[in-house]
């Protein structure tokens, strides 16, 4: 996964510490409060190929991001904790 050019309405970016990849993220604008515990979408390079959404639901903070990477057998989110650096919030109108 890495930085993408088709990010929709980005509000910020960060660098994942372990691999040094840059990611942009946007607000979770899904209707019906889908994944309401995860207020962001992190845009990933696996996206828009073979029916993939191109993003992962997430909660991005200044030094850590909680990323939904899958769901378990009960339909609950599987969450990865990513340590991040160079977090930046864009100036958005």
C-alpha positions in Angstrom: 0.0 0.0 0.0 1.2 3.5 -0.7 0.4 7.0 -1.8 -2.3 7.3 -4.5 -3.4 9.9 -6.9 -7.1 9.1 -6.8 -7.6 10.0 -3.1 -11.0 11.6 -2.7 -11.1 14.8 -0.7 -8.0 14.3 1.4 -7.7 16.1 4.7 -4.2 15.0 5.7 -1.3 12.6 5.3 1.1 10.6 7.3 4.1 8.3 6.9 3.8 4.7 8.3 6.9 4.2 10.5 7.8 0.5 9.8 8.0 0.7 6.0 8.2 4.5 5.4 5.1 4.6 3.0 3.1 7.8 2.7 -0.7 7.7 3.0 -3.4 10.3 2.6 -6.7 10.1 4.4 -10.1 11.7 4.2 -13.2 11.9 6.3 -15.5 8.9 6.5 -18.4 10.2 4.5 -20.3 6.9 4.2 -24.1 7.2 4.6 -26.0 5.4 7.4 -23.0 5.8 9.9 -21.1 2.9 8.3 -18.1 2.2 10.5 -18.9 5.2 12.7 -16.1 4.3 15.2 -13.6 5.0 12.4 -14.0 8.6 11.3 -11.4 8.4 8.4 -10.6 6.6 5.2 -7.0 5.8 4.5 -6.3 5.5 0.8 -4.3 2.5 -0.2 -2.6 1.2 -3.3 -4.7 -2.0 -3.5 -7.6 0.1 -4.5 -10.1 0.1 -7.3 -8.7 -3.1 -8.8 -11.0 -6.1 -8.9 -13.8 -4.4 -7.0 -11.7 -3.2 -4.1 -12.8 0.2 -2.6 -9.3 1.7 -2.6 -9.5 2.7 1.1 -9.5 1.3 4.6 -11.6 2.6 7.4 -9.4 4.1 10.1 -9.0 6.4 13.1 -5.9 8.6 12.4 -4.3 10.4 15.3 -1.0 12.3 15.5 1.3 9.3 16.3 -0.8 6.3 15.6 -3.5 5.1 13.2 -6.0 2.3 13.8 -6.7 0.7 10.4 -9.5 -1.8 9.7 -7.8 -4.5 7.5 -10.4 -7.2 7.5 -13.4 -8.6 9.3 -13.6 -11.7 11.4 -16.1 -14.6 11.2 -18.7 -12.6 13.1 -18.4 -9.6 10.8 -16.5 -7.5 13.4 -13.6 -5.4 12.2 -10.0 -6.7 12.5 -7.9 -3.7 13.4 -4.1 -3.0 13.0 -2.3 -0.4 15.0 0.2 1.5 12.8 2.8 3.8 14.3 3.0 6.9 12.2 5.2 10.0 11.8 5.1 13.2 9.9 1.4 13.5 10.4 0.0 16.6 8.7 -3.5 18.0 8.5 -4.2 19.8 5.3 -5.8 23.3 5.2 -9.2 22.5 3.8 -12.0 24.9 3.0 
